[in-house]
Protein backbone atom coordinates (compact mmCIF):
# COMPACT_ATOMS: atom_id res chain seq x y z
CA UNK A 1 0.00 0.00 0.00
CA UNK A 2 1.51 3.33 -1.07
CA UNK A 3 1.54 6.48 1.01
CA UNK A 4 -0.23 9.68 0.04
CA UNK A 5 1.98 12.21 -1.71
CA UNK A 6 1.69 15.80 -0.50
CA UNK A 7 2.21 18.22 -3.34
CA UNK A 8 4.35 21.24 -2.64
CA UNK A 9 2.58 24.61 -2.90
CA UNK A 10 4.99 27.49 -3.28
CA UNK A 11 4.50 31.23 -3.66
CA UNK A 12 6.74 33.45 -5.71
CA UNK A 13 6.48 37.22 -6.16
CA UNK A 14 4.93 38.06 -9.49
CA UNK A 15 7.16 39.95 -11.93
CA UNK A 16 6.21 42.15 -14.90
CA UNK A 17 7.42 39.43 -17.27
CA UNK A 18 4.86 37.06 -15.70
CA UNK A 19 2.00 38.89 -17.45
CA UNK A 20 1.44 36.09 -20.02
CA UNK A 21 1.43 33.43 -17.27
CA UNK A 22 -0.99 35.41 -15.10
CA UNK A 23 -3.16 36.12 -18.13
CA UNK A 24 -3.40 32.38 -18.87
CA UNK A 25 -4.32 31.76 -15.23
CA UNK A 26 -7.13 34.30 -15.54
CA UNK A 27 -8.32 32.72 -18.81
CA UNK A 28 -8.53 29.35 -17.02
CA UNK A 29 -10.82 30.91 -14.39
CA UNK A 30 -13.76 32.21 -16.46
CA UNK A 31 -16.31 31.40 -13.75
CA UNK A 32 -14.75 33.93 -11.37
CA UNK A 33 -14.88 36.73 -13.91
CA UNK A 34 -18.46 35.84 -14.89
CA UNK A 35 -19.38 35.94 -11.21
CA UNK A 36 -18.06 39.48 -10.85
CA UNK A 37 -19.69 40.52 -14.13
CA UNK A 38 -16.69 41.01 -16.36
CA UNK A 39 -14.56 39.30 -18.94
CA UNK A 40 -11.07 38.11 -18.02
CA UNK A 41 -8.66 41.00 -18.58
CA UNK A 42 -6.71 41.23 -21.82
CA UNK A 43 -2.98 40.53 -21.75
CA UNK A 44 -2.26 44.27 -22.12
CA UNK A 45 -4.40 45.02 -19.05
CA UNK A 46 -2.60 42.38 -17.00
CA UNK A 47 0.77 43.80 -18.09
CA UNK A 48 -0.36 47.33 -17.18
CA UNK A 49 -1.55 46.16 -13.75
CA UNK A 50 1.76 44.42 -13.06
CA UNK A 51 3.64 47.57 -14.06
CA UNK A 52 1.48 49.54 -11.60
CA UNK A 53 2.11 46.92 -8.94
CA UNK A 54 5.85 47.55 -9.10
CA UNK A 55 5.30 51.22 -8.25
CA UNK A 56 3.05 50.62 -5.23
CA UNK A 57 5.26 50.01 -2.18
CA UNK A 58 2.33 48.65 -0.14
CA UNK A 59 1.04 46.13 -2.67
CA UNK A 60 2.27 42.54 -2.85
CA UNK A 61 1.33 39.87 -5.36
CA UNK A 62 2.37 36.25 -5.70
CA UNK A 63 1.88 33.44 -8.17
CA UNK A 64 1.02 30.13 -6.55
CA UNK A 65 2.71 27.04 -7.92
CA UNK A 66 1.87 23.42 -7.30
CA UNK A 67 5.18 21.79 -8.09
CA UNK A 68 5.98 23.64 -11.39
CA UNK A 69 2.39 24.42 -12.41
CA UNK A 70 0.87 27.90 -11.88
CA UNK A 71 -2.39 27.29 -10.02
CA UNK A 72 -3.25 30.59 -8.37
CA UNK A 73 -2.67 34.23 -7.60
CA UNK A 74 -2.56 36.15 -4.32
CA UNK A 75 -2.72 39.96 -4.21
CA UNK A 76 -2.80 42.05 -1.04
CA UNK A 77 -2.01 45.52 0.24
CA UNK A 78 -0.17 46.43 3.42
CA UNK A 79 -1.22 49.30 5.69
CA UNK A 80 -4.70 49.47 4.12
CA UNK A 81 -7.28 50.72 4.96
CA UNK A 82 -5.51 51.73 8.19
CA UNK A 83 -1.79 51.57 9.04
CA UNK A 84 -2.30 48.48 11.25
CA UNK A 85 -4.28 46.59 8.57
CA UNK A 86 -3.62 44.52 5.47
CA UNK A 87 -6.21 43.80 2.80
CA UNK A 88 -6.38 40.69 0.65
CA UNK A 89 -7.69 41.89 -2.70
CA UNK A 90 -7.62 38.61 -4.56
CA UNK A 91 -6.96 34.98 -3.76
CA UNK A 92 -7.69 33.12 -6.97
CA UNK A 93 -7.23 29.40 -7.42
CA UNK A 94 -7.54 28.14 -10.98
CA UNK A 95 -10.97 26.56 -11.43
CA UNK A 96 -9.69 23.08 -12.24
CA UNK A 97 -7.64 23.13 -9.01
CA UNK A 98 -10.31 24.38 -6.60
CA UNK A 99 -11.49 22.19 -3.75
CA UNK A 100 -8.02 20.76 -3.07
CA UNK A 101 -7.13 22.94 -0.07
CA UNK A 102 -4.83 25.22 -2.07
CA UNK A 103 -6.62 28.43 -1.07
CA UNK A 104 -6.42 27.46 2.59
CA UNK A 105 -2.72 26.65 2.26
CA UNK A 106 -2.01 29.94 0.47
CA UNK A 107 -3.89 31.89 3.15
CA UNK A 108 -1.97 30.06 5.90
CA UNK A 109 1.28 31.01 4.17
CA UNK A 110 0.19 34.66 4.03
CA UNK A 111 -0.87 34.69 7.69
CA UNK A 112 2.43 33.13 8.73
CA UNK A 113 4.50 35.69 6.79
CA UNK A 114 2.39 38.81 7.34
CA UNK A 115 4.17 40.92 9.93
CA UNK A 116 3.23 44.24 11.45
CA UNK A 117 -0.48 43.92 10.78
CA UNK A 118 -3.10 43.56 13.49
CA UNK A 119 -5.97 42.69 11.16
CA UNK A 120 -6.35 41.11 7.74
CA UNK A 121 -9.30 42.13 5.63
CA UNK A 122 -10.55 40.03 2.72
CA UNK A 123 -12.59 41.63 -0.03
CA UNK A 124 -15.15 39.44 -1.80
CA UNK A 125 -16.41 40.70 -5.14
CA UNK A 126 -19.75 39.73 -6.62
CA UNK A 127 -22.29 37.41 -5.10
CA UNK A 128 -19.59 34.83 -4.42
CA UNK A 129 -21.14 32.55 -1.80
CA UNK A 130 -18.26 30.07 -2.07
CA UNK A 131 -15.64 32.76 -1.29
CA UNK A 132 -17.72 34.12 1.58
CA UNK A 133 -18.04 30.62 3.09
CA UNK A 134 -14.30 30.05 2.58
CA UNK A 135 -13.28 33.16 4.49
CA UNK A 136 -15.75 32.48 7.29
CA UNK A 137 -14.36 28.94 7.61
CA UNK A 138 -10.88 30.48 7.93
CA UNK A 139 -11.88 32.60 10.93
CA UNK A 140 -12.93 35.79 9.16
CA UNK A 141 -16.09 37.62 10.16
CA UNK A 142 -18.28 39.72 7.89
CA UNK A 143 -17.79 43.40 8.75
CA UNK A 144 -19.59 45.35 6.03
CA UNK A 145 -20.95 45.43 2.52
CA UNK A 146 -19.67 48.04 0.11
CA UNK A 147 -22.70 47.95 -2.13
CA UNK A 148 -24.41 44.99 -3.74
CA UNK A 149 -21.20 43.57 -5.24
CA UNK A 150 -18.60 44.01 -2.51
CA UNK A 151 -18.32 42.41 0.94
CA UNK A 152 -15.57 42.94 3.51
CA UNK A 153 -14.43 40.26 5.96
CA UNK A 154 -11.87 40.67 8.75
CA UNK A 155 -9.69 38.45 10.88
CA UNK A 156 -7.74 39.64 13.89
CA UNK A 157 -4.09 38.55 13.79
N, C-alpha and C positions, 0 to 999 in steps of 0.2 A: 504494500500500500504506500503510495507516494504522499509526501507532505504537500501542503498548500504553499504556493509561491507567492510572496508578497511583492508586488511591483513597486518600484521606486518612483515616487512623485518628487520632482524637483522644480524649483522656481528659479528663473533667471531674469534679471532686469531686461526689459524690452529695449531694443535699440532702434534708431531710425531705419536701419537697413532691414529690420524685421517686418516692415510694412506688408510685403507680399504674404508672409507667413500668417500674420495677424488677420489680414484680409481673407485668406483661405479659411481660417478658423471661424470668422464671422459668417462666411458663405455656408459653412457646414452647421450653422445654428439658425436656420431661417425661422424656426418657431419662436425664438426669443424676439426677433425683430418684428414678426407679425403681431406678437403679443403687445409690444409697445407701440404698434401702429406705424411702423416705418420699414423701409427696405434696408437690407444690409448696406453699410456704407461702401462707396466706390473706393478703389485702391487709392486714388488721389486724396480722398477725404481721410483715409486711414494714415497716409503718409503725412498729411498736414497736421493731424492730431498728434502724431508722434513727434513732429518737429516742435509743436507747441509744448508738449510734455517736457522736452529737454530744457525749456526756458522757465519752467515753473518749479522753483526750489522745494515747494511743499508736496508736489505730486510724485507718486511712485507707481510704477506699473511693472508687472511681471508676466512672462509667459510661463505656463505650467506644462511640464513635460512628464509623460509617463514613459519611462525608459528614454527613448529618443524621439517619441511622437508628441507633437504639440497637441494638448488636449484642453487647454483652458487659458484664461486671461484674468488677471487680478489687477484692479486699478483703485488706488486710494489716495487721500489727501491728508497730510499732517496739519495740525493746528487749525482745523476747520470743523465746525463753524466757530469754535472758540479756541484759544491757545492751548487748552488742556485736552482737546478732542482730536480724534481722527475720524475720517468719513470714508467708508468703503463705497465707492461709486459703482463698481461693477465686479462681480465674481461670476464669470461665465465658464461653464463646462460644456464642451462640445456635445451636441445632442446625442450622438451615438455612444457617449461615454458617461452620460448621467446615470444616477442610481447606483454608482459603484463606490461611493464614499469619497470621491475626489474633492468635492466642494468642502466637505467637512475637514479633510486633511489639509487643504489649502488654507482654510480659515484658522485651523490650529497653528499652522506655520506662521501666519500673520500675527496671531495673538502672542505667540512665543517670542517673536522678533520685534514687536511694536514696543518701543520704549518711550517714556516721557508722556504718554497719553493716559488720561484717567478714564476715558470713555471712548468706545468705538461705536459710531453710528453706521448703519447700513441703510442705503437708499434702495427702495424697490420701486421700479417703474412699471406702469401698466397694472392691469388687474391680474397680477402674477401670484395666484394662490399658492403655488408650489414653493416659490421663493419666500413668501411670507411664512409658511409653515417651516421651511428650512431654518430661517433665522430664529424663529421662536424656539425650535428644538435645540438650537445652539446657545440658548440662554439670553437672547435678545428680547426686549419688550417693545411693543408698539408705543411710540411717543406722540406721533402726530401724522396727519395727512396734509400733504401740500397740494390739495386739489384732487380731482377724481383720478389722476394717473400717477400719483406720487405718494409713497408712504415711507415714513422714517421709523427705524427701529434703533434701539440703543442697548448697549451692554456695558456695564461698569467693569473696569479692568482692575 
